[in-house]
């Protein structure tokens, strides 16, 4: 019976009023979180979209989820303040709360520094690289890495972790780390060189001694290139930065060059006529660039008279370029057929020397003996 009264007194001694107030505070802030998500945030977004710049809109979108999470944490924290918690426990709770605030800020900045951020796109457009610039994903990854590192550092400092001791500890093993990370650092610096010098951008067709294909992405360590066989090749930035890079996507026109070999029996008049008609055909073709067209009888080869053909197409697209090349080749064949000129095949002529009559008679006598 005495035990029952003891439990009843302990139960009645609980600060129910403070617990009730704490619950009401949490409920009110939770409801505000719902209202903020459904109404207030949408209203702010409408005003933000009317602003001349999209940076403010990107900031709101980036911080939407972190702020929603923070409001819930704030409700819990304010409710805890009304509870009878010992001071030594409250100091830990305050540290947790400040750490969460730091993480929420870092979370929002991490979202804002994505590759879709208008901030990086504005920088890329000012540098005349456009939306496909390799600067955008590279700067995004670099800024996100720095944000995560700073967030972890500040949170560690909030928990009274000795940052100086950490730096000193890293200094002791600095030599080993430097040796182990030498290749990684070289690739990182190679990536910086590629991004700053801008020899190509995302989607460009490049050719190096190592790889040829379309650039898909560049990271701290490597560049991803999609080959024409549809395989994905990952090239270390150190290797790519030290190689000659041909950017075929920077062509304004695309070259076609070949040689037509005709038989040695072809008369000079026929060759002149074929050259004239081929040159006229190229000038009349709508997809051929008219700035430089060469059709010349270049040389007398081992087994043919060689006609050199050199011109450029207006398109640089590979499929369209091949279609034009096929049209030109067929037109050349028709001109040769109409002019009665045959294409030469590799051939050799053998000449037999005629021996003197007295030599043949002596050879005949020797056979009879």
C-alpha positions as semicolon CSV with decimal commas, in nm:
position;residue;x (nm);y (nm);z (nm)
1;X;0,000;0,000;0,000
2;X;0,286;0,237;0,088
3;X;0,453;0,152;-0,245
4;X;0,135;0,249;-0,430
5;X;0,126;0,587;-0,259
6;X;0,496;0,640;-0,342
7;X;0,438;0,583;-0,718
8;X;0,131;0,806;-0,709
9;X;0,320;1,091;-0,546
10;X;0,604;1,059;-0,797
11;X;0,357;1,062;-1,085
12;X;0,174;1,365;-0,950
13;X;0,502;1,550;-0,892
14;X;0,585;1,550;-1,264
15;X;0,570;1,902;-1,420
16;X;0,269;1,824;-1,635
17;X;0,210;2,188;-1,716
18;X;0,557;2,224;-1,866
19;X;0,518;1,896;-2,054
20;X;0,186;2,019;-2,189
21;X;0,337;2,353;-2,295
22;X;0,626;2,172;-2,462
23;X;0,383;1,951;-2,653
24;X;0,177;2,253;-2,762
25;X;0,493;2,432;-2,881
26;X;0,598;2,128;-3,084
27;X;0,245;2,093;-3,229
28;X;0,225;2,461;-3,326
29;X;0,564;2,456;-3,500
30;X;0,477;2,126;-3,672
31;X;0,157;2,284;-3,806
32;X;0,356;2,589;-3,915
33;X;0,589;2,350;-4,101
34;X;0,291;2,215;-4,294
35;X;0,163;2,567;-4,368
36;X;0,512;2,678;-4,475
37;X;0,546;2,385;-4,712
38;X;0,204;2,421;-4,874
39;X;0,141;2,796;-4,881
40;X;0,419;3,028;-4,765
41;X;0,697;2,870;-4,970
42;X;0,483;2,858;-5,285
43;X;0,392;3,224;-5,239
44;X;0,759;3,321;-5,198
45;X;0,847;3,120;-5,509
46;X;0,589;3,312;-5,714
47;X;0,748;3,643;-5,617
48;X;1,097;3,505;-5,675
49;X;1,014;3,396;-6,030
50;X;0,920;3,756;-6,113
51;X;1,269;3,878;-6,023
52;X;1,507;3,957;-6,314
53;X;1,757;3,695;-6,201
54;X;1,700;3,326;-6,128
55;X;1,964;3,302;-5,853
56;X;1,713;3,381;-5,576
57;X;1,482;3,111;-5,709
58;X;1,768;2,861;-5,710
59;X;1,851;2,953;-5,350
60;X;1,491;2,894;-5,242
61;X;1,474;2,557;-5,419
62;X;1,810;2,454;-5,272
63;X;1,708;2,541;-4,914
64;X;1,348;2,415;-4,930
65;X;1,412;2,064;-4,793
66;X;1,680;2,173;-4,540
67;X;1,453;2,449;-4,402
68;X;1,160;2,209;-4,377
69;X;1,382;1,970;-4,181
70;X;1,512;2,255;-3,962
71;X;1,161;2,368;-3,869
72;X;1,088;2,020;-3,732
73;X;1,417;2,023;-3,537
74;X;1,338;2,374;-3,408
75;X;1,002;2,253;-3,277
76;X;1,169;1,968;-3,089
77;X;1,438;2,200;-2,949
78;X;1,193;2,468;-2,824
79;X;0,977;2,198;-2,669
80;X;1,280;2,053;-2,487
81;X;1,358;2,397;-2,338
82;X;1,039;2,377;-2,131
83;X;1,123;2,038;-1,987
84;X;1,308;1,999;-1,654
85;X;1,636;1,872;-1,801
86;X;1,960;1,904;-1,601
87;X;2,203;2,172;-1,713
88;X;2,479;1,926;-1,805
89;X;2,237;1,749;-2,040
90;X;2,117;2,079;-2,188
91;X;2,472;2,172;-2,288
92;X;2,488;1,855;-2,499
93;X;2,144;1,929;-2,647
94;X;2,253;2,285;-2,733
95;X;2,564;2,150;-2,906
96;X;2,352;1,905;-3,105
97;X;2,115;2,187;-3,204
98;X;2,400;2,414;-3,320
99;X;2,553;2,124;-3,513
100;X;2,222;2,062;-3,689
101;X;2,199;2,431;-3,781
102;X;2,548;2,412;-3,936
103;X;2,457;2,092;-4,123
104;X;2,135;2,250;-4,254
105;X;2,326;2,550;-4,388
106;X;2,585;2,321;-4,548
107;X;2,303;2,106;-4,689
108;X;2,142;2,406;-4,857
109;X;2,472;2,531;-4,998
110;X;2,548;2,179;-5,122
111;X;2,216;2,175;-5,312
112;X;2,275;2,525;-5,447
113;X;2,617;2,429;-5,584
114;X;2,475;2,158;-5,812
115;X;2,565;2,162;-6,181
116;X;2,219;2,302;-6,261
117;X;2,280;2,615;-6,054
118;X;2,228;2,938;-6,247
119;X;2,539;3,080;-6,079
120;X;2,772;2,845;-6,267
121;X;2,575;2,886;-6,589
122;X;2,617;3,265;-6,569
123;X;2,992;3,220;-6,520
124;X;3,008;2,978;-6,814
125;X;2,816;3,216;-7,043
126;X;3,049;3,501;-6,950
127;X;3,340;3,278;-7,048
128;X;3,162;3,205;-7,381
129;X;3,137;2,834;-7,312
130;X;2,761;2,805;-7,282
131;X;2,559;2,542;-7,101
132;X;2,780;2,256;-7,222
133;X;3,091;2,400;-7,061
134;X;3,309;2,156;-6,871
135;X;3,363;2,433;-6,615
136;X;3,012;2,384;-6,476
137;X;3,038;2,022;-6,353
138;X;3,401;2,070;-6,247
139;X;3,330;2,382;-6,040
140;X;3,018;2,214;-5,899
141;X;3,216;1,913;-5,777
142;X;3,495;2,132;-5,639
143;X;3,258;2,366;-5,452
144;X;3,060;2,073;-5,310
145;X;3,379;1,912;-5,185
146;X;3,482;2,238;-5,013
147;X;3,134;2,281;-4,858
148;X;3,134;1,928;-4,715
149;X;3,487;1,974;-4,582
150;X;3,404;2,308;-4,417
151;X;3,080;2,171;-4,269
152;X;3,259;1,876;-4,112
153;X;3,532;2,108;-3,980
154;X;3,288;2,353;-3,820
155;X;3,082;2,073;-3,664
156;X;3,400;1,918;-3,525
157;X;3,499;2,257;-3,381
158;X;3,152;2,291;-3,224
159;X;3,214;1,965;-3,037
160;X;3,545;2,106;-2,908
161;X;3,747;1,875;-3,128
162;X;4,106;1,993;-3,153
163;X;4,134;2,100;-3,516
164;X;4,495;2,204;-3,464
165;X;4,572;1,857;-3,337
166;X;4,411;1,710;-3,647
167;X;4,621;1,931;-3,873
168;X;4,933;1,841;-3,675
169;X;4,846;1,473;-3,703
170;X;4,806;1,507;-4,075
171;X;5,141;1,685;-4,086
172;X;5,314;1,387;-3,927
173;X;5,191;1,159;-4,199
174;X;5,211;1,425;-4,467
175;X;5,500;1,268;-4,653
176;X;5,331;0,927;-4,675
177;X;5,003;1,087;-4,784
178;X;5,180;1,303;-5,043
179;X;5,353;1,001;-5,193
180;X;5,030;0,801;-5,198
181;X;4,828;1,088;-5,344
182;X;5,087;1,200;-5,598
183;X;4,901;1,044;-5,891
184;X;4,567;1,179;-5,768
185;X;4,712;1,528;-5,732
186;X;4,859;1,509;-6,083
187;X;4,519;1,410;-6,223
188;X;4,350;1,691;-6,031
189;X;4,595;1,950;-6,164
190;X;4,547;1,801;-6,511
191;X;4,173;1,853;-6,473
192;X;4,231;2,215;-6,368
193;X;4,445;2,269;-6,679
194;X;4,178;2,117;-6,903
195;X;3,903;2,330;-6,749
196;X;4,099;2,655;-6,758
197;X;4,245;2,615;-7,107
198;X;3,913;2,480;-7,241
199;X;4,037;2,269;-7,533
200;X;3,693;2,108;-7,549
201;X;3,350;2,110;-7,387
202;X;3,087;1,851;-7,313
203;X;2,960;1,684;-7,629
204;X;3,266;1,773;-7,841
205;X;3,427;1,518;-8,071
206;X;3,794;1,497;-7,974
207;X;4,087;1,285;-8,088
208;X;4,405;1,218;-7,893
209;X;4,676;0,951;-7,916
210;X;4,485;0,771;-7,639
211;X;4,118;0,799;-7,734
212;X;3,872;0,936;-7,990
213;X;3,506;1,006;-7,926
214;X;3,252;1,240;-7,764
215;X;3,328;1,403;-7,427
216;X;3,069;1,308;-7,165
217;X;3,208;1,430;-6,833
218;X;3,516;1,552;-6,648
219;X;3,584;1,477;-6,281
220;X;3,868;1,555;-6,042
221;X;4,056;1,245;-6,156
222;X;3,954;1,167;-6,511
223;X;3,761;1,256;-6,826
224;X;3,496;1,025;-6,970
225;X;3,486;0,986;-7,349
226;X;3,218;0,791;-7,539
227;X;3,385;0,623;-7,838
228;X;3,214;0,568;-8,172
229;X;3,191;0,198;-8,082
230;X;2,964;0,316;-7,794
231;X;3,214;0,216;-7,526
232;X;3,297;0,453;-7,240
233;X;3,668;0,525;-7,195
234;X;3,791;0,689;-6,875
235;X;4,115;0,878;-6,937
236;X;4,321;1,014;-6,644
237;X;4,339;1,393;-6,660
238;X;4,717;1,381;-6,627
239;X;4,739;1,179;-6,949
240;X;4,492;1,396;-7,138
241;X;4,656;1,723;-7,029
242;X;4,993;1,611;-7,167
243;X;4,864;1,497;-7,507
244;X;4,787;1,679;-7,829
245;X;4,408;1,718;-7,847
246;X;4,231;1,758;-8,180
247;X;3,883;1,903;-8,138
248;X;3,698;1,808;-8,454
249;X;3,381;1,979;-8,333
250;X;3,553;2,315;-8,384
251;X;3,556;2,263;-8,763
252;X;3,358;2,524;-8,954
253;X;3,364;2,304;-9,266
254;X;3,473;1,942;-9,324
255;X;3,728;1,825;-9,579
256;X;3,693;1,564;-9,854
257;X;4,007;1,469;-10,045
258;X;4,073;1,187;-10,291
259;X;4,257;1,098;-10,612
260;X;4,104;0,960;-10,931
261;X;4,344;0,751;-11,142
262;X;4,260;0,714;-11,515
263;X;4,425;0,491;-11,773
264;X;4,739;0,601;-11,956
265;X;4,551;0,554;-12,282
266;X;4,335;0,858;-12,195
267;X;4,402;1,157;-12,420
268;X;4,494;1,499;-12,275
269;X;4,173;1,641;-12,418
270;X;3,966;1,384;-12,231
271;X;4,151;1,458;-11,906
272;X;4,089;1,831;-11,947
273;X;3,720;1,766;-12,010
274;X;3,685;1,538;-11,705
275;X;3,864;1,789;-11,480
276;X;3,643;2,072;-11,608
277;X;3,318;1,879;-11,555
278;X;3,417;1,758;-11,208
279;X;3,502;2,112;-11,099
280;X;3,174;2,244;-11,238
281;X;2,982;1,968;-11,060
282;X;3,140;2,063;-10,724
283;X;3,067;2,433;-10,772
284;X;2,702;2,358;-10,848
285;X;2,653;2,127;-10,548
286;X;2,456;2,307;-10,273
287;X;2,635;2,136;-9,982
288;X;2,990;2,205;-10,102
289;X;3,172;2,508;-9,960
290;X;3,273;2,732;-10,251
291;X;3,571;2,899;-10,087
292;X;3,824;2,636;-10,192
293;X;3,765;2,373;-10,463
294;X;4,061;2,203;-10,630
295;X;4,033;1,959;-10,921
296;X;4,371;1,925;-11,092
297;X;4,564;1,675;-11,303
298;X;4,833;1,632;-11,041
299;X;5,084;1,376;-11,163
300;X;5,159;1,072;-11,373
301;X;5,157;0,779;-11,134
302;X;5,303;0,433;-11,170
303;X;4,998;0,301;-11,350
304;X;4,765;0,600;-11,406
305;X;4,717;0,968;-11,470
306;X;4,615;1,103;-11,127
307;X;4,346;1,370;-11,086
308;X;4,354;1,533;-10,741
309;X;4,017;1,638;-10,588
310;X;4,009;1,862;-10,279
311;X;3,708;2,048;-10,131
312;X;3,504;2,104;-9,812
313;X;3,143;2,037;-9,718
314;X;2,931;2,291;-9,534
315;X;2,816;2,037;-9,278
316;X;3,051;1,880;-9,024
317;X;2,801;1,613;-8,909
318;X;2,949;1,271;-8,977
319;X;2,638;1,104;-9,129
320;X;2,548;1,401;-9,349
321;X;2,914;1,436;-9,455
322;X;2,921;1,073;-9,568
323;X;2,597;1,122;-9,760
324;X;2,749;1,415;-9,951
325;X;3,067;1,218;-10,011
326;X;2,864;0,937;-10,164
327;X;2,680;1,181;-10,392
328;X;3,009;1,329;-10,514
329;X;3,163;0,986;-10,576
330;X;2,862;0,875;-10,781
331;X;2,874;1,199;-10,981
332;X;3,244;1,142;-11,057
333;X;3,168;0,788;-11,180
334;X;2,892;0,918;-11,409
335;X;3,123;1,185;-11,558
336;X;3,391;0,924;-11,632
337;X;3,136;0,693;-11,795
338;X;2,986;0,973;-12,005
339;X;3,330;1,082;-12,126
340;X;3,438;0,725;-12,200
341;X;3,730;0,739;-11,956
342;X;3,827;0,425;-11,767
343;X;3,959;0,409;-11,415
344;X;4,312;0,265;-11,406
345;X;4,400;-0,046;-11,212
346;X;4,748;-0,111;-11,074
347;X;4,932;-0,284;-11,358
348;X;5,276;-0,353;-11,502
349;X;5,396;-0,404;-11,857
350;X;5,661;-0,668;-11,935
351;X;5,885;-0,613;-12,240
352;X;6,078;-0,908;-12,398
353;X;6,403;-0,824;-12,572
354;X;6,450;-0,965;-12,928
355;X;6,776;-1,164;-12,958
356;X;7,009;-1,138;-13,272
357;X;6,977;-1,408;-13,545
358;X;7,333;-1,542;-13,508
359;X;7,275;-1,590;-13,133
360;X;6,963;-1,798;-13,200
361;X;7,149;-2,015;-13,461
362;X;7,434;-2,085;-13,219
363;X;7,182;-2,179;-12,950
364;X;7,007;-2,415;-13,195
365;X;7,334;-2,592;-13,288
366;X;7,418;-2,641;-12,923
367;X;7,081;-2,810;-12,860
368;X;7,136;-3,050;-13,156
369;X;7,477;-3,155;-13,029
